Amino acid sequence: MNTSTMTAPTVQAEMHDVAGSPVALRRRGTGDPLLFLHGAGFTGRWLRFHEALARGADVIAPEHIGFGATPRQDWLETIDDLVIHYDDLRRSLELETFDLVGYSLGGWIAAAYAVTYPERLRTLTLITPIGLRIPGRPPFADLFQMEPADVFGTVFNDPTNMAEVAVDMTDLDTLVAAYEESSTLARLVWNPRYDRRLPRRLRRVDRPALIVGAENDRLVPDEACDLYASHLPDARVERIPGTGHALVIEQPERTAQTILEFIRTERGGEQ
């Protein structure tokens, strides 16, 4: 059934100071803390996916520097800068350990965080992550050459699922925000569009990991999920049927449930 007309409750972002930088952050749910790092879009709102995760976790959903309502900072140059930034956020929220979930660009950031601070994680989940070099293939389709309509056509398996995140591209404020986010993305991943060091470093992640893939990802080659799993010491891949790269929008309930079941299983294994 197409659930594109359903909406999540409104959760307003609150500005949170992180080492002197203001960060827009939404938080909802009960249970153990789960930090969710978003992709290069779908910002500025609490999604059905967030709400589904919040039924089983205390979901903390910040917006990256230069995305959504979080202003850009001159110090931001690389993914590594965001790794330090998110550990500063962890400190400010007084989190000892947490479950880390990253989607797309957020998957790259989450993987980089995990290799730097593995002791802070209980589990790691990467959803259609970018960040690895794929032999013989581009790491992801060139978003910077696409018109907005082409982007949506590339990331969605079924265009009728776009309603939750559809925007008016004739609105000036929307265009300005999209340009600013695209500029920040370019600063982070323009060249190279992967991290040569990451494959070797992933062996440091001594925590259970889940890689969630799409059935038909036209943005990121399907091999990326398997490649991440091959480099992580304790990882498995699950794919969500009927989805493209935007699986958190197309199948929010099933994607969230897959992640929560993984976390519950691993937590039970520790007891």
Secondary structure, 3 states (H helix, E strand, C coil): CCCCCCCCCCCCCEEEEECCEEEEEEEECCCCEEEEECCCCCCCCCCHHHHHHHCCCEEEEECCCCCCCCCCCCCCCCHHHHHHHHHHHHHHCCCCCEEEEEECHHHHHHHHHHHHCHHHEEEEEEECCCCCCECCECCCCCHHHCCHHHHHHHHCCCHHHHHHHCCCCCCHHHHHHHHHHHHHHHHHHCCCCCCCCHHHHHHHCCCCEEEEEECCCCCCCCHHHHHHHHHCCCEEEEEECCCCCCHHHHCHHHHHHHHHHHHHHHHHHHC
